[in-house]
Amino acid sequence: MARKRGDRVKEPVQVYLDQQDATILSNLAEQTGQSKAEVLRRAIRQMAQRELTGKKKPGWSFEVLIGVLGDDPSYPPELAERHDDYLAEYLAERKGSGTRPL
């Protein structure tokens, strides 16, 4: 949809991105042929449509979890498989330290 002269952006917004997000934004802009600003505007509209309408596709919660821990090498590679073991260990450590469990 082409924008008319009177329909231009009215409010400038400054956004600070980490290197990973900046790379994703650049790649999206290059792949789509859109400006970075237009990629951000479209992402905002898409997210608003998904989040504000209450209509979420099946499995949406899994998408939220993907990559949430990043790529920190200190996390055990089998964390997904043994999550119960790690949680039990964590709770036992907290209980032994006198702090309240989650």
NORWO-V418216 format. One record per residue. N is the residue number from 1. RES is the residue in one letter. SS is DSSP state (H for helix, E for strand, C for the rest). OMEGA is omega as a letter, one per 40 degrees, with the letter a starting at -180 (999 if undefined). D_LAST is the distance of its C-alpha to the last C-alpha in Angstrom with 2 decimals. Layout:
n->N res->RES ss->SS omega->OMEGA d_last->D_LAST
n->N res->RES ss->SS omega->OMEGA d_last->D_LAST
//
This chain:
n->1 res->M ss->C omega->a d_last->48.89
n->2 res->A ss->C omega->i d_last->51.00
n->3 res->R ss->C omega->i d_last->50.28
n->4 res->K ss->C omega->a d_last->53.13
n->5 res->R ss->H omega->a d_last->54.08
n->6 res->G ss->H omega->a d_last->52.72
n->7 res->D ss->H omega->a d_last->49.42
n->8 res->R ss->C omega->i d_last->48.29
n->9 res->V ss->C omega->a d_last->44.95
n->10 res->K ss->C omega->a d_last->44.81
n->11 res->E ss->C omega->i d_last->41.75
n->12 res->P ss->C omega->a d_last->41.06
n->13 res->V ss->C omega->i d_last->37.46
n->14 res->Q ss->C omega->a d_last->36.41
n->15 res->V ss->C omega->i d_last->33.49
n->16 res->Y ss->C omega->a d_last->32.16
n->17 res->L ss->C omega->i d_last->31.15
n->18 res->D ss->C omega->a d_last->29.92
n->19 res->Q ss->H omega->a d_last->32.37
n->20 res->Q ss->H omega->i d_last->30.81
n->21 res->D ss->H omega->i d_last->30.84
n->22 res->A ss->H omega->i d_last->34.30
n->23 res->T ss->H omega->i d_last->35.59
n->24 res->I ss->H omega->i d_last->34.30
n->25 res->L ss->H omega->i d_last->35.95
n->26 res->S ss->H omega->a d_last->39.17
n->27 res->N ss->H omega->i d_last->39.28
n->28 res->L ss->H omega->i d_last->38.79
n->29 res->A ss->H omega->a d_last->41.47
n->30 res->E ss->H omega->a d_last->43.84
n->31 res->Q ss->H omega->a d_last->43.33
n->32 res->T ss->H omega->a d_last->43.77
n->33 res->G ss->C omega->i d_last->46.46
n->34 res->Q ss->C omega->i d_last->44.61
n->35 res->S ss->C omega->i d_last->43.91
n->36 res->K ss->H omega->i d_last->40.43
n->37 res->A ss->H omega->i d_last->40.41
n->38 res->E ss->H omega->i d_last->41.34
n->39 res->V ss->H omega->i d_last->38.64
n->40 res->L ss->H omega->i d_last->36.05
n->41 res->R ss->H omega->a d_last->37.69
n->42 res->R ss->H omega->i d_last->37.65
n->43 res->A ss->H omega->i d_last->34.01
n->44 res->I ss->H omega->a d_last->33.13
n->45 res->R ss->H omega->i d_last->35.29
n->46 res->Q ss->H omega->i d_last->33.87
n->47 res->M ss->H omega->i d_last->30.27
n->48 res->A ss->H omega->i d_last->31.33
n->49 res->Q ss->H omega->a d_last->33.12
n->50 res->R ss->H omega->a d_last->30.15
n->51 res->E ss->H omega->a d_last->27.45
n->52 res->L ss->H omega->i d_last->29.60
n->53 res->T ss->C omega->a d_last->31.60
n->54 res->G ss->C omega->i d_last->28.73
n->55 res->K ss->C omega->a d_last->30.49
n->56 res->K ss->C omega->a d_last->28.25
n->57 res->K ss->C omega->i d_last->29.62
n->58 res->P ss->C omega->i d_last->28.12
n->59 res->G ss->C omega->a d_last->25.49
n->60 res->W ss->H omega->a d_last->24.72
n->61 res->S ss->H omega->i d_last->20.96
n->62 res->F ss->H omega->i d_last->21.70
n->63 res->E ss->H omega->i d_last->23.78
n->64 res->V ss->H omega->a d_last->20.91
n->65 res->L ss->H omega->a d_last->19.02
n->66 res->I ss->C omega->i d_last->22.19
n->67 res->G ss->C omega->a d_last->22.31
n->68 res->V ss->C omega->i d_last->19.02
n->69 res->L ss->C omega->a d_last->18.54
n->70 res->G ss->C omega->a d_last->22.19
n->71 res->D ss->C omega->i d_last->24.38
n->72 res->D ss->C omega->a d_last->22.84
n->73 res->P ss->C omega->a d_last->24.54
n->74 res->S ss->C omega->i d_last->21.87
n->75 res->Y ss->C omega->a d_last->19.75
n->76 res->P ss->C omega->a d_last->20.96
n->77 res->P ss->C omega->a d_last->23.47
n->78 res->E ss->C omega->a d_last->22.26
n->79 res->L ss->C omega->a d_last->18.62
n->80 res->A ss->C omega->a d_last->19.30
n->81 res->E ss->C omega->a d_last->20.97
n->82 res->R ss->C omega->a d_last->18.59
n->83 res->H ss->H omega->i d_last->15.17
n->84 res->D ss->H omega->i d_last->14.14
n->85 res->D ss->H omega->a d_last->15.47
n->86 res->Y ss->H omega->i d_last->13.71
n->87 res->L ss->H omega->i d_last->10.22
n->88 res->A ss->H omega->i d_last->11.31
n->89 res->E ss->H omega->i d_last->12.73
n->90 res->Y ss->H omega->a d_last->9.82
n->91 res->L ss->H omega->i d_last->7.75
n->92 res->A ss->H omega->i d_last->11.21
n->93 res->E ss->H omega->i d_last->11.81
n->94 res->R ss->H omega->i d_last->8.95
n->95 res->K ss->H omega->i d_last->10.15
n->96 res->G ss->H omega->a d_last->13.62
n->97 res->S ss->C omega->i d_last->13.29
n->98 res->G ss->C omega->i d_last->12.47
n->99 res->T ss->C omega->a d_last->9.35
n->100 res->R ss->C omega->i d_last->6.63
n->101 res->P ss->C omega->i d_last->3.78
n->102 res->L ss->C omega->999 d_last->0.00
//
